[in-house]
């Protein structure tokens, strides 16, 4: 399949209802955890995404069958435990696939998984993953770009997983998936608290694991001998839900998002209040909108329950239309600012110094050819295009397809004028 792009006509108020899909960041480690199951698993609310497809391919190379049924559920079953190699050509496509390391090691005693490398916005090391698995008794070597881990039987341990950028969501998940089959008790200190970690823990508990404290910085795990298959529903995607709410605000419309857990978005609502963006919420539905321009805000991204780094770019696009000067600092991924140059192409006024940006609000942006550098940067450019004057061409939308299920279809249902078109540029498409 060749490259594609979005053509977006700005200036249309978005209004209506839309349903958020299941969480990408929860679904991926949950799918990896099916390696641990003795029987079939049936997982609902899994979004239709490129990243899900990538992980399904990796699981299939590892002897796990993965099929989506007519109801949209993903059904998995371990049909062979002969393979324990996750190759570079697949792992390099998606960093989250590194989370097969923990379950492979725990269930099969051996794992050879390619190092995932960095991202467009900087390197994200796996040292915490390896530190935690070594503490459980794994012998780990790094040879020719691969992590090779072996263990006859993992043993519980007290593990501190704090890092220079805080706790690690994937690292916590990898260690937790390994520890559920380890002998004895494991205590993870400075564990990540994100809802996606809680969802993974709940999935493992549904299979028969013994886990306490997920959602706090201390998780206790008592190892069990085996885990069974189960039925499970993935939590809603808080990042997609917030992106859709911001699409309503940036176009001076009103968007209602269903299938959302508002308690996962408290930091976002706090900034909505600060910016005087109106919103309402109940147990599973949130609405947001705006008539004028938002007031200036100060945002520092932090681990959950702080403001998510995965929403920094989208919120910055919104604040390009703000009153006064807004300040953004990404304390988790300091280089996650590739969208700044593209927003400036549309007329945004942004001053960047290292990992801090000052955005001087303006009353208009202009459509222009722009390019997505990563998933969330792409979403931010789409938001800016929805509110800009004239037409915007957003290229490299394969990044957006990694994490947003039918993004343009949902926006179109709200009144956006957006088309997916072939991109005839000479750039080669990514290998799939």
ROKE-563218 format. One record per residue (C-alpha): residue number from 1; residue in three letters; x, y, z. Coordinates in Angstrom, 1 decimal, padded with zeros to 4 digits, always signed. Layout:
N
REC   resi   resn        x        y        z
REC    NUM    ALA        X        Y        Z
...
***
This chain:
432
REC   resi   resn        x        y        z
REC      1    UNK   +000.0   +000.0   +000.0
REC      2    UNK   +001.3   +003.4   -000.9
REC      3    UNK   +001.5   +006.5   +001.2
REC      4    UNK   -001.6   +008.5   +002.0
REC      5    UNK   -002.4   +012.0   +003.2
REC      6    UNK   -005.3   +014.0   +004.6
REC      7    UNK   -006.8   +017.0   +002.8
REC      8    UNK   -008.6   +019.1   +005.3
REC      9    UNK   -010.8   +022.1   +004.7
REC     10    UNK   -010.7   +024.3   +007.8
REC     11    UNK   -013.3   +026.6   +009.3
REC     12    UNK   -016.1   +024.1   +010.0
REC     13    UNK   -017.5   +023.9   +013.6
REC     14    UNK   -017.5   +020.3   +014.9
REC     15    UNK   -020.7   +019.3   +016.6
REC     16    UNK   -022.3   +016.0   +017.6
REC     17    UNK   -021.6   +012.7   +019.3
REC     18    UNK   -018.8   +010.2   +018.7
REC     19    UNK   -017.7   +007.0   +020.5
REC     20    UNK   -014.1   +006.5   +021.7
REC     21    UNK   -012.5   +003.2   +020.8
REC     22    UNK   -010.6   +001.0   +023.1
REC     23    UNK   -007.2   +002.0   +024.5
REC     24    UNK   -004.3   +001.3   +022.3
REC     25    UNK   -001.8   +001.6   +025.2
REC     26    UNK   -003.9   -000.9   +027.2
REC     27    UNK   -004.7   -003.3   +024.4
REC     28    UNK   -001.0   -003.9   +023.3
REC     29    UNK   +000.4   -005.3   +026.6
REC     30    UNK   -002.9   -007.2   +027.2
REC     31    UNK   -002.4   -008.9   +023.8
REC     32    UNK   +001.2   -009.7   +024.7
REC     33    UNK   +000.0   -011.2   +028.0
REC     34    UNK   -002.0   -013.8   +026.1
REC     35    UNK   +001.3   -015.6   +025.7
REC     36    UNK   +000.9   -016.6   +029.3
REC     37    UNK   -002.5   -018.2   +028.9
REC     38    UNK   -003.1   -022.0   +028.9
REC     39    UNK   -006.4   -021.6   +027.0
REC     40    UNK   -008.0   -019.3   +024.5
REC     41    UNK   -008.6   -015.6   +025.3
REC     42    UNK   -011.3   -013.4   +023.9
REC     43    UNK   -010.6   -009.6   +024.1
REC     44    UNK   -013.2   -007.0   +023.3
REC     45    UNK   -013.0   -003.2   +022.6
REC     46    UNK   -009.6   -003.7   +020.8
REC     47    UNK   -009.2   -000.8   +018.4
REC     48    UNK   -008.5   -001.4   +014.7
REC     49    UNK   -005.0   +000.1   +014.4
REC     50    UNK   -001.7   -000.5   +012.6
REC     51    UNK   +000.0   -001.1   +016.0
REC     52    UNK   -002.5   -003.8   +016.9
REC     53    UNK   -001.9   -005.4   +013.5
REC     54    UNK   +001.9   -005.3   +014.0
REC     55    UNK   +001.6   -006.9   +017.4
REC     56    UNK   -000.7   -009.6   +016.0
REC     57    UNK   +002.0   -010.4   +013.5
REC     58    UNK   +004.6   -010.7   +016.2
REC     59    UNK   +002.4   -013.0   +018.3
REC     60    UNK   +001.8   -015.2   +015.3
REC     61    UNK   +005.5   -015.6   +014.8
REC     62    UNK   +005.6   -016.7   +018.5
REC     63    UNK   +003.0   -019.4   +018.0
REC     64    UNK   -000.1   -017.5   +019.1
REC     65    UNK   -003.1   -017.5   +016.8
REC     66    UNK   -004.9   -014.1   +016.6
REC     67    UNK   -008.2   -013.7   +014.8
REC     68    UNK   -010.8   -010.9   +014.9
REC     69    UNK   -014.4   -012.3   +014.8
REC     70    UNK   -017.6   -010.8   +013.4
REC     71    UNK   -018.2   -009.0   +016.7
REC     72    UNK   -014.9   -007.3   +016.5
REC     73    UNK   -013.3   -009.2   +019.4
REC     74    UNK   -009.7   -010.5   +019.1
REC     75    UNK   -009.5   -014.2   +019.9
REC     76    UNK   -006.1   -015.6   +020.7
REC     77    UNK   -004.8   -019.1   +021.5
REC     78    UNK   -001.2   -020.4   +022.0
REC     79    UNK   -000.8   -023.2   +019.5
REC     80    UNK   +002.9   -023.6   +019.8
REC     81    UNK   +005.6   -022.7   +022.3
REC     82    UNK   +008.5   -023.6   +020.0
REC     83    UNK   +009.4   -020.0   +018.9
REC     84    UNK   +010.7   -017.3   +021.3
REC     85    UNK   +012.3   -014.9   +018.8
REC     86    UNK   +010.7   -011.5   +018.2
REC     87    UNK   +012.7   -010.3   +015.2
REC     88    UNK   +014.1   -006.8   +014.5
REC     89    UNK   +012.0   -006.3   +011.3
REC     90    UNK   +008.8   -006.5   +013.4
REC     91    UNK   +009.9   -005.0   +016.8
REC     92    UNK   +011.5   -002.0   +015.0
REC     93    UNK   +008.1   -001.1   +013.6
REC     94    UNK   +006.6   -000.5   +017.1
REC     95    UNK   +008.4   +000.0   +020.3
REC     96    UNK   +005.5   -001.4   +022.4
REC     97    UNK   +006.1   -004.9   +021.0
REC     98    UNK   +009.1   -005.1   +023.4
REC     99    UNK   +006.5   -006.0   +026.0
REC    100    UNK   +006.5   -009.7   +024.8
REC    101    UNK   +009.8   -010.1   +026.6
REC    102    UNK   +008.4   -010.6   +030.1
REC    103    UNK   +005.7   -013.1   +029.2
REC    104    UNK   +008.0   -015.1   +026.9
REC    105    UNK   +010.6   -015.4   +029.7
REC    106    UNK   +008.0   -016.3   +032.4
REC    107    UNK   +006.2   -018.9   +030.3
REC    108    UNK   +008.9   -020.4   +028.1
REC    109    UNK   +012.1   -019.7   +030.0
REC    110    UNK   +013.7   -018.1   +027.1
REC    111    UNK   +013.2   -015.0   +025.0
REC    112    UNK   +015.2   -013.3   +022.2
REC    113    UNK   +013.7   -009.9   +021.5
REC    114    UNK   +015.2   -007.2   +019.3
REC    115    UNK   +016.0   -003.9   +021.0
REC    116    UNK   +013.3   -001.5   +019.8
REC    117    UNK   +015.5   +001.5   +019.2
REC    118    UNK   +014.4   +005.1   +019.5
REC    119    UNK   +011.5   +007.2   +018.3
REC    120    UNK   +011.1   +010.3   +016.2
REC    121    UNK   +011.1   +012.3   +019.4
REC    122    UNK   +014.0   +010.7   +021.1
REC    123    UNK   +015.4   +007.5   +022.6
REC    124    UNK   +013.5   +005.6   +025.3
REC    125    UNK   +015.8   +003.1   +026.9
REC    126    UNK   +014.8   -000.3   +028.2
REC    127    UNK   +017.1   -000.4   +031.1
REC    128    UNK   +014.3   -000.5   +033.7
REC    129    UNK   +012.7   -003.5   +031.9
REC    130    UNK   +016.0   -005.4   +032.1
REC    131    UNK   +016.7   -004.3   +035.7
REC    132    UNK   +013.4   -005.7   +036.8
REC    133    UNK   +013.7   -009.0   +035.0
REC    134    UNK   +017.3   -009.5   +036.3
REC    135    UNK   +016.0   -008.9   +039.8
REC    136    UNK   +013.5   -011.8   +039.2
REC    137    UNK   +016.5   -014.1   +038.4
REC    138    UNK   +016.8   -013.8   +034.7
REC    139    UNK   +020.1   -014.1   +033.0
REC    140    UNK   +020.2   -011.3   +030.4
REC    141    UNK   +022.7   -010.6   +027.6
REC    142    UNK   +022.6   -008.1   +024.8
REC    143    UNK   +024.1   -009.5   +021.6
REC    144    UNK   +023.9   -008.1   +018.0
REC    145    UNK   +021.0   -005.8   +018.8
REC    146    UNK   +019.0   -008.5   +020.6
REC    147    UNK   +018.1   -009.0   +024.3
REC    148    UNK   +018.5   -012.7   +025.1
REC    149    UNK   +016.9   -013.6   +028.4
REC    150    UNK   +016.9   -017.0   +030.1
REC    151    UNK   +015.5   -018.4   +033.4
REC    152    UNK   +014.6   -021.9   +034.5
REC    153    UNK   +012.2   -020.4   +037.1
REC    154    UNK   +011.8   -016.8   +038.0
REC    155    UNK   +011.7   -015.9   +041.7
REC    156    UNK   +009.9   -013.1   +043.4
REC    157    UNK   +011.9   -010.0   +044.5
REC    158    UNK   +011.6   -006.4   +045.7
REC    159    UNK   +012.2   -004.3   +042.6
REC    160    UNK   +012.6   -000.5   +042.4
REC    161    UNK   +011.5   +000.8   +039.0
REC    162    UNK   +012.1   +004.5   +039.3
REC    163    UNK   +014.0   +006.1   +036.5
REC    164    UNK   +015.4   +009.5   +035.5
REC    165    UNK   +012.1   +010.3   +033.7
REC    166    UNK   +009.9   +008.7   +036.4
REC    167    UNK   +008.3   +005.3   +036.3
REC    168    UNK   +008.0   +003.3   +033.1
REC    169    UNK   +004.6   +002.1   +031.9
REC    170    UNK   +005.9   -000.6   +029.6
REC    171    UNK   +008.6   -001.5   +032.1
REC    172    UNK   +006.1   -002.0   +034.8
REC    173    UNK   +004.0   -004.1   +032.5
REC    174    UNK   +006.9   -006.3   +031.4
REC    175    UNK   +008.0   -007.0   +035.0
REC    176    UNK   +004.4   -007.6   +036.1
REC    177    UNK   +003.8   -010.1   +033.3
REC    178    UNK   +007.0   -011.9   +034.3
REC    179    UNK   +006.3   -011.9   +038.0
REC    180    UNK   +002.8   -013.5   +037.8
REC    181    UNK   +004.4   -016.9   +037.2
REC    182    UNK   +007.4   -016.4   +039.4
REC    183    UNK   +007.9   -018.3   +042.6
REC    184    UNK   +007.0   -016.3   +045.7
REC    185    UNK   +006.1   -012.7   +046.1
REC    186    UNK   +007.2   -009.7   +044.0
REC    187    UNK   +006.9   -006.1   +045.1
REC    188    UNK   +007.3   -003.4   +042.4
REC    189    UNK   +008.2   -000.1   +044.0
REC    190    UNK   +007.8   +003.2   +042.0
REC    191    UNK   +005.5   +001.3   +039.6
REC    192    UNK   +003.7   +003.3   +036.9
REC    193    UNK   +000.1   +004.3   +038.0
REC    194    UNK   -001.4   +004.8   +034.5
REC    195    UNK   -004.9   +003.3   +033.9
REC    196    UNK   -003.4   +001.1   +031.2
REC    197    UNK   -001.2   -000.6   +033.9
REC    198    UNK   -004.4   -001.2   +036.0
REC    199    UNK   -006.1   -002.6   +032.9
REC    200    UNK   -003.2   -005.0   +032.3
REC    201    UNK   -003.3   -006.1   +036.0
REC    202    UNK   -007.1   -006.7   +035.8
REC    203    UNK   -006.6   -008.8   +032.7
REC    204    UNK   -004.0   -010.9   +034.4
REC    205    UNK   -006.2   -011.2   +037.5
REC    206    UNK   -009.0   -012.4   +035.2
REC    207    UNK   -006.6   -015.2   +034.0
REC    208    UNK   -005.9   -016.2   +037.6
REC    209    UNK   -003.0   -014.0   +038.7
REC    210    UNK   -002.7   -012.6   +042.2
REC    211    UNK   -002.0   -008.8   +042.0
REC    212    UNK   -002.7   -006.0   +044.5
REC    213    UNK   -002.0   -002.3   +044.4
REC    214    UNK   -002.2   -001.7   +040.6
REC    215    UNK   -002.8   +002.0   +040.2
REC    216    UNK   -000.4   +002.9   +043.0
REC    217    UNK   +003.3   +003.1   +043.2
REC    218    UNK   +003.6   -000.2   +045.0
REC    219    UNK   +002.3   -003.4   +043.3
REC    220    UNK   +002.4   -006.8   +045.1
REC    221    UNK   +002.3   -009.9   +043.0
REC    222    UNK   +002.1   -013.5   +044.3
REC    223    UNK   +003.2   -015.9   +041.7
REC    224    UNK   +000.9   -018.7   +040.6
REC    225    UNK   +001.6   -021.9   +038.7
REC    226    UNK   -000.6   -021.3   +035.6
REC    227    UNK   -002.9   -018.8   +034.1
REC    228    UNK   -006.1   -019.7   +032.2
REC    229    UNK   -007.7   -018.0   +029.2
REC    230    UNK   -010.5   -015.5   +029.8
REC    231    UNK   -012.9   -013.0   +028.3
REC    232    UNK   -012.0   -009.3   +028.8
REC    233    UNK   -013.0   -005.8   +027.7
REC    234    UNK   -010.2   -003.2   +027.2
REC    235    UNK   -010.7   +000.2   +028.8
REC    236    UNK   -011.6   +003.3   +026.6
REC    237    UNK   -008.8   +005.3   +025.0
REC    238    UNK   -008.4   +008.4   +027.2
REC    239    UNK   -006.0   +010.0   +024.7
REC    240    UNK   -008.3   +009.6   +021.7
REC    241    UNK   -011.3   +010.8   +023.8
REC    242    UNK   -009.4   +014.0   +024.8
REC    243    UNK   -008.2   +014.6   +021.3
REC    244    UNK   -011.8   +014.5   +020.0
REC    245    UNK   -012.8   +016.9   +022.8
REC    246    UNK   -010.1   +019.3   +021.8
REC    247    UNK   -011.3   +019.0   +018.2
REC    248    UNK   -014.6   +020.4   +019.4
REC    249    UNK   -013.0   +023.2   +021.3
REC    250    UNK   -010.5   +024.3   +018.6
REC    251    UNK   -013.3   +024.6   +016.0
REC    252    UNK   -015.5   +026.5   +018.5
REC    253    UNK   -018.0   +023.7   +018.4
REC    254    UNK   -019.2   +021.1   +020.9
REC    255    UNK   -018.3   +017.4   +020.8
REC    256    UNK   -019.8   +014.7   +023.0
REC    257    UNK   -017.6   +011.6   +023.5
REC    258    UNK   -019.2   +008.4   +024.6
REC    259    UNK   -017.4   +005.3   +026.0
REC    260    UNK   -015.0   +007.3   +028.1
REC    261    UNK   -013.9   +007.1   +031.8
REC    262    UNK   -013.8   +010.7   +032.9
REC    263    UNK   -011.7   +009.8   +036.0
REC    264    UNK   -008.8   +009.1   +033.6
REC    265    UNK   -008.8   +012.7   +032.4
REC    266    UNK   -008.7   +014.8   +035.6
REC    267    UNK   -005.5   +016.6   +034.6
REC    268    UNK   -007.0   +017.5   +031.2
REC    269    UNK   -010.2   +018.8   +032.8
REC    270    UNK   -008.1   +020.9   +035.1
REC    271    UNK   -006.4   +022.6   +032.1
REC    272    UNK   -009.8   +023.0   +030.4
REC    273    UNK   -011.0   +025.0   +033.5
REC    274    UNK   -007.8   +027.1   +033.4
REC    275    UNK   -008.4   +027.8   +029.7
REC    276    UNK   -012.1   +028.4   +030.3
REC    277    UNK   -013.1   +025.6   +027.9
REC    278    UNK   -016.6   +024.5   +028.9
REC    279    UNK   -017.1   +020.8   +029.6
REC    280    UNK   -019.6   +018.4   +031.2
REC    281    UNK   -019.1   +014.9   +032.4
REC    282    UNK   -020.9   +011.9   +033.8
REC    283    UNK   -020.0   +008.3   +034.3
REC    284    UNK   -019.2   +007.4   +030.7
REC    285    UNK   -019.9   +010.5   +028.6
REC    286    UNK   -017.9   +013.8   +028.3
REC    287    UNK   -018.8   +016.9   +026.3
REC    288    UNK   -016.5   +019.9   +025.6
REC    289    UNK   -016.8   +023.0   +023.5
REC    290    UNK   -015.8   +026.7   +023.2
REC    291    UNK   -017.2   +029.8   +021.7
REC    292    UNK   -014.3   +032.3   +021.9
REC    293    UNK   -010.6   +031.8   +022.4
REC    294    UNK   -009.1   +029.9   +025.3
REC    295    UNK   -007.2   +031.7   +028.0
REC    296    UNK   -003.5   +031.0   +028.4
REC    297    UNK   -002.3   +028.0   +030.3
REC    298    UNK   +000.9   +026.6   +031.8
REC    299    UNK   +001.4   +022.8   +031.2
REC    300    UNK   +004.2   +020.5   +032.3
REC    301    UNK   +003.7   +016.9   +031.3
REC    302    UNK   +004.1   +014.4   +034.1
REC    303    UNK   +003.5   +010.7   +034.7
REC    304    UNK   -000.1   +009.8   +035.6
REC    305    UNK   -002.1   +011.4   +037.1
REC    306    UNK   -000.3   +014.5   +035.7
REC    307    UNK   -001.0   +015.9   +032.3
REC    308    UNK   -000.2   +013.2   +029.7
REC    309    UNK   +002.8   +013.7   +027.3
REC    310    UNK   +000.6   +012.0   +024.7
REC    311    UNK   -001.7   +015.1   +024.7
REC    312    UNK   +001.0   +017.7   +024.8
REC    313    UNK   +001.0   +018.3   +021.0
REC    314    UNK   -002.8   +018.4   +020.7
REC    315    UNK   -003.2   +020.8   +023.5
REC    316    UNK   -000.4   +023.0   +022.0
REC    317    UNK   -002.4   +023.1   +018.7
REC    318    UNK   -005.4   +024.3   +020.7
REC    319    UNK   -003.5   +027.0   +022.5
REC    320    UNK   -002.1   +028.4   +019.3
REC    321    UNK   -005.5   +030.1   +019.2
REC    322    UNK   -005.3   +031.2   +022.8
REC    323    UNK   -005.3   +034.5   +024.5
REC    324    UNK   -001.9   +035.6   +025.7
REC    325    UNK   +001.1   +033.4   +026.1
REC    326    UNK   +001.0   +029.7   +027.1
REC    327    UNK   +003.9   +027.8   +028.4
REC    328    UNK   +004.5   +024.1   +027.7
REC    329    UNK   +007.3   +021.9   +029.1
REC    330    UNK   +007.6   +018.2   +028.4
REC    331    UNK   +009.3   +016.7   +031.4
REC    332    UNK   +008.9   +013.1   +030.1
REC    333    UNK   +010.2   +013.2   +026.5
REC    334    UNK   +012.1   +016.5   +026.2
REC    335    UNK   +012.5   +016.1   +022.4
REC    336    UNK   +008.8   +015.4   +021.7
REC    337    UNK   +008.4   +018.8   +019.9
REC    338    UNK   +008.7   +018.0   +016.2
REC    339    UNK   +005.2   +019.4   +015.7
REC    340    UNK   +006.4   +022.9   +016.6
REC    341    UNK   +008.0   +023.6   +013.2
REC    342    UNK   +005.0   +022.3   +011.3
REC    343    UNK   +002.6   +024.5   +013.4
REC    344    UNK   +004.8   +027.4   +012.6
REC    345    UNK   +004.4   +026.7   +008.9
REC    346    UNK   +000.7   +027.3   +009.5
REC    347    UNK   +001.3   +030.7   +011.2
REC    348    UNK   +001.6   +029.6   +014.8
REC    349    UNK   +003.8   +031.8   +017.0
REC    350    UNK   +006.0   +029.5   +019.1
REC    351    UNK   +009.3   +030.1   +020.8
REC    352    UNK   +011.2   +027.0   +021.8
REC    353    UNK   +014.1   +026.7   +024.2
REC    354    UNK   +015.2   +023.1   +024.8
REC    355    UNK   +012.1   +021.3   +026.1
REC    356    UNK   +010.1   +024.4   +026.8
REC    357    UNK   +007.8   +026.3   +024.4
REC    358    UNK   +006.1   +029.6   +024.7
REC    359    UNK   +003.0   +029.9   +022.4
REC    360    UNK   +001.7   +033.4   +021.7
REC    361    UNK   -001.9   +032.9   +020.8
REC    362    UNK   -003.3   +034.2   +017.5
REC    363    UNK   -006.8   +034.5   +016.1
REC    364    UNK   -006.0   +032.5   +013.0
REC    365    UNK   -003.8   +029.9   +011.4
REC    366    UNK   -003.5   +029.3   +007.7
REC    367    UNK   -003.7   +026.0   +005.8
REC    368    UNK   -000.4   +024.7   +004.5
REC    369    UNK   +001.3   +021.5   +003.5
REC    370    UNK   +002.6   +019.8   +006.7
REC    371    UNK   +004.1   +016.5   +007.7
REC    372    UNK   +003.4   +014.2   +010.7
REC    373    UNK   +006.6   +013.1   +012.4
REC    374    UNK   +004.9   +010.8   +015.0
REC    375    UNK   +001.5   +009.7   +016.1
REC    376    UNK   +000.5   +012.6   +018.5
REC    377    UNK   +002.2   +015.2   +016.3
REC    378    UNK   +000.0   +014.1   +013.5
REC    379    UNK   -003.1   +014.4   +015.6
REC    380    UNK   -002.1   +017.9   +016.6
REC    381    UNK   -001.7   +018.9   +012.9
REC    382    UNK   -005.1   +017.6   +012.1
REC    383    UNK   -006.6   +019.7   +014.9
REC    384    UNK   -004.8   +022.8   +013.8
REC    385    UNK   -006.0   +022.1   +010.2
REC    386    UNK   -009.6   +021.8   +011.3
REC    387    UNK   -009.5   +025.4   +012.6
REC    388    UNK   -007.2   +027.0   +010.1
REC    389    UNK   -008.2   +029.1   +007.1
REC    390    UNK   -008.2   +027.3   +003.8
REC    391    UNK   -006.9   +023.9   +003.0
REC    392    UNK   -004.2   +021.9   +004.8
REC    393    UNK   -002.4   +018.8   +003.5
REC    394    UNK   -001.2   +016.5   +006.2
REC    395    UNK   +001.3   +013.9   +005.0
REC    396    UNK   +002.7   +010.7   +006.6
REC    397    UNK   -000.6   +009.9   +008.1
REC    398    UNK   +000.5   +006.3   +008.6
REC    399    UNK   +001.7   +007.7   +012.0
REC    400    UNK   -001.9   +008.7   +012.8
REC    401    UNK   -003.2   +005.3   +011.8
REC    402    UNK   -001.0   +003.7   +014.4
REC    403    UNK   -003.1   +005.1   +017.2
REC    404    UNK   -006.4   +006.5   +016.0
REC    405    UNK   -009.2   +004.1   +014.9
REC    406    UNK   -011.0   +005.6   +011.9
REC    407    UNK   -009.9   +009.1   +012.9
REC    408    UNK   -011.1   +010.9   +009.8
REC    409    UNK   -014.4   +009.0   +009.8
REC    410    UNK   -015.2   +010.1   +013.4
REC    411    UNK   -014.2   +013.7   +012.6
REC    412    UNK   -016.3   +013.6   +009.4
REC    413    UNK   -019.3   +012.4   +011.4
REC    414    UNK   -018.9   +015.6   +013.5
REC    415    UNK   -018.9   +017.9   +010.5
REC    416    UNK   -015.3   +018.0   +009.5
REC    417    UNK   -014.4   +018.2   +005.8
REC    418    UNK   -011.5   +015.8   +005.6
REC    419    UNK   -010.5   +013.4   +002.8
REC    420    UNK   -007.9   +010.6   +002.7
REC    421    UNK   -006.0   +010.7   -000.6
REC    422    UNK   -003.1   +008.9   -002.1
REC    423    UNK   +000.2   +010.7   -001.6
REC    424    UNK   +002.1   +010.8   -004.8
REC    425    UNK   +005.3   +012.1   -003.2
REC    426    UNK   +008.5   +010.2   -004.0
REC    427    UNK   +008.9   +009.1   -000.4
REC    428    UNK   +008.7   +005.4   +000.1
REC    429    UNK   +006.0   +004.0   +002.4
REC    430    UNK   +007.1   +002.2   +005.6
REC    431    UNK   +007.5   -001.5   +005.4
REC    432    UNK   +004.6   -003.4   +007.0
***
